[in-house]
Amino acid sequence: MNEKIDIHRIEKGYNSAKEKLEQNNSIIPVNKELIFKFLYDCELGKTIKGKAKTKIGKSRLLKYLLILNKYPELWKFFYFHLF
């Protein structure tokens, strides 16, 4: 009975944004994998090496996901210029 009520539907929005990223063809698969790995690590609390683990909440993850999904042309630029 200690379950929180999600009145802003953050969980639903987060899952929806992940599905949209999966279906987005303008981001190359390697970058999609990097984004999903980043999100997974944030959920687990792998945010700072050598320090205390801090899990990132769904609302912050949703914000990160929307920002990363908004500019796919930057992902192509970074991938081809960094690797």
C-alpha positions in Angstrom: 0.0 0.0 0.0 3.0 2.3 0.0 2.9 2.5 -3.8 3.2 6.1 -5.2 0.5 7.4 -7.5 1.9 8.7 -10.8 -0.4 11.7 -11.4 1.8 13.2 -14.1 2.1 9.9 -15.9 5.9 10.0 -15.9 6.3 6.2 -16.2 4.0 6.1 -19.2 5.7 9.0 -20.9 9.1 7.5 -20.3 8.1 4.2 -21.8 6.5 5.9 -24.7 9.7 8.0 -25.3 11.8 4.8 -25.3 9.5 3.2 -27.9 9.7 6.3 -30.1 13.5 6.3 -29.9 13.5 2.6 -30.8 11.4 3.4 -33.9 13.4 6.6 -34.8 15.3 5.8 -38.1 17.2 9.1 -38.1 19.5 7.8 -35.3 22.0 5.1 -36.2 21.8 1.9 -34.3 25.1 2.3 -32.5 24.0 5.6 -31.0 20.6 4.1 -30.0 22.6 1.4 -28.1 24.7 4.0 -26.4 21.5 6.0 -25.3 19.8 2.9 -24.0 23.0 1.8 -22.1 23.2 5.3 -20.6 19.6 5.2 -19.5 20.0 1.7 -18.0 23.1 2.7 -16.1 21.3 5.8 -14.7 18.4 3.6 -13.5 20.9 1.3 -11.7 22.8 4.2 -10.1 26.0 3.9 -12.1 26.3 7.7 -12.4 29.6 8.5 -10.7 32.6 6.2 -10.5 34.2 5.8 -7.1 31.5 7.7 -5.3 28.1 6.9 -3.8 25.5 5.4 -6.2 22.7 7.8 -7.0 19.8 6.4 -8.9 18.2 8.9 -11.3 14.4 9.1 -11.2 12.0 8.5 -14.1 11.2 12.2 -14.5 14.9 13.1 -15.0 15.4 10.1 -17.3 12.4 11.2 -19.4 14.0 14.7 -19.7 17.3 13.2 -20.8 15.6 10.9 -23.3 13.5 13.7 -24.8 16.6 15.9 -25.2 18.7 13.1 -26.8 15.9 12.2 -29.1 15.3 15.8 -30.2 18.6 16.3 -32.0 19.5 13.2 -34.0 21.6 15.2 -36.4 24.0 16.0 -33.6 24.4 12.3 -32.9 25.5 11.7 -36.5 28.0 14.5 -36.2 29.5 13.3 -33.0 29.7 9.7 -34.1 31.5 10.4 -37.3 33.8 12.9 -35.9 34.7 11.1 -32.7 35.1 7.5 -33.9 
